[in-house]
């Protein structure tokens, strides 16, 4: 099998068992640190503001502490800084990247004289992608009892919890135990928003504030900020979203049966 070009690798840094950070997102972190602005960082990297903002939300959601702290400003600009956790992630990524580069150089030199070993078949990568708009990293806080279904409570930090109802068999197959990390996957269309004054009690009552609204022809995407540095995205009919503005206090409601749990 003929292999053209130099041997290269795409590094993905994992924090614990869940969060994944690749070169593109590390470059975004570095650009935000250098420019002090999400807007400026996006322009430098040729990204849309929304694309950069979505990537930052994903990073902050998947790590136990935010990597970027951003103030209000939106597309018109706003201050953004790298947190100590963000600096640690950048440093770790670049150090590992250097080590891998040196190891690949040695490996390539060693295999150059043995092409029959099939260099192109020695390396492969496996990634997980999901269509769910929301992926929130947390830790299993409680697991209820039940013969067929169980209620799993995932703690996101700062008192924020997500409740999922799954089958007992699924919980067993995932190996869910108290203290184990997991990710709550929630489609944006499953998130319902109500004004704080109109919110009733119940599971998955997440208080937040609107930070962005993206309008389409028929639907609108509403981004909320929660505590613990987490964000949540809801997709609503445009007519229902028109009254929502950045800064509005709302409560997001999600049925426990609509929350999917994932582990590595």
C-alpha positions, 0 to 999 in steps of 0.5 A: 500500500503506497503512502504519499506525503509525510506522516501526520497526526491529529491530536485530540486532548481529553480531559478525564473521560469525556471532554475532547479538544482538537487543534481548531478549538485550541487555536480559538482559545489562543486567539481569544487570549491574544485579542481579548474578544470572541469577535476578533478571534473569529475574524482572525481564524476565518470563523463566523461569530456564531461558529466561534461562540458555539465552540466556546459554549461546547468547551465551557459545557464539557469541562468542569470549569469554564475555559473562557469568561466572556462579558456581554457584547455579542457580534458588536464586541465584548471582553473575553478572557482565558480562565486559569483552566483554559490556560492549563488546557492550552499548555497541556495540549501544546506540550503533548503535541510537541511530544507526539510530533517528536515521536512521529518523526522517530516512527517515520524514520524507523518505518521508512525502510519497511514499507511492507508493514503498511504504514497507512493501516497503522494509524486510525482515529475514532470520534463521536458525533451527535446531532443533539445541540446540547451536550452537558458534562456532569457527574452522577449524583443519584440513581433511583430504584426501579425494576424497569426504569430509573431516574438518574440525576446528573450534577452539573455543578453550582447546584444545577442538576439534570434528571434523566429517566432511562431503562434499568438495563441501559443504566447497567450497560452504561455502568452508571454509578454515583460519582461517575462522569456522564454527558446529558444529550438534549436536542434543542427542540426538546427545550421549552422556555417559560418566563421565570414568573410563570414557571412551575415546579418539577424536574429539570427546571433550569433557571437562566438568562437569554444571551443570544437569539438567532432567527431563521425563516420559521424557527429561532435558536435561543442561547441561555446562560446557566450557572456553573459556566454552562449554556443551553440552546433551545429551538422555538417557532420564530413567533414564540421567540420574538418576545425574548431578548438578551438579558431576559430571565427565563426557565428552561424545561426538559422532560426527563425522558428527553434527556439521553445519557452518554459515557465513554 
